[in-house]
Amino acid sequence: MSETASISSGIAARYATAVFELAKEAKDIPAIESDIATLGEALETSADFGNLITSPVYSRADQGAAIASIAAKMGLSSMMANVLGLMARNRRLFVLPSLLSALAAHIADEKGEVSAEVTSAKKLTKAQEAKLAAELKKAVGKDVKIDATVDEALIGGLVVKVGSRMIDSSVASKLSKLQNAMKEVG
């Protein structure tokens, strides 16, 4: 890991721990969960928002004013709005994506949940997601929250990542293994 990435993740981890502890003390974790979802969606859908938090062109005052306005418009909790304002004053908004991930991990840990990244060739139905979550719960012993994505290049099957474990049952992976085996024969 590069030194810059390490510093950024350290900053995000400290903010996340502080926000989580404050939310836990105030019994306001559901509001923070909602804020995480709202901010995550904004980061995914708005290039302007991403530019605001990463660009050094904006002054502290400009970032602070913009973040305050955005937080009010999004309906973020006062705690999250205050944290974003603090981050703007300290020129730390660039760690927001890492902060959201770390906060989500703290909340999942508190709930006894684990997150599973599932990639499939076609969009999973709700029934398929529920069945997969139940099977993964048996395997890991915790409730599993599924983050599903679609990658048509898999052809069929799934790639499941839970923590440091990965299960690749995709057709593309099996074809690749077969191709490698055929190379070894000839």
RAJO-V376454 format. One line per field, one symbol per residue. psi: psi as a letter, one per 40 degrees, with the letter a starting at -180 (. if undefined). Layout:
psi=???
This chain:
psi=hidddddddddddddddddddddddeffddddddddddddddddehddddddedhedhiddddddddddddddefiiddddddddddddefedeedddddddddddddddefiihhhhhidihiiddddddddddddddeeiihhhghihheeediaihhhhbeihhhfiddddddddddddddd.
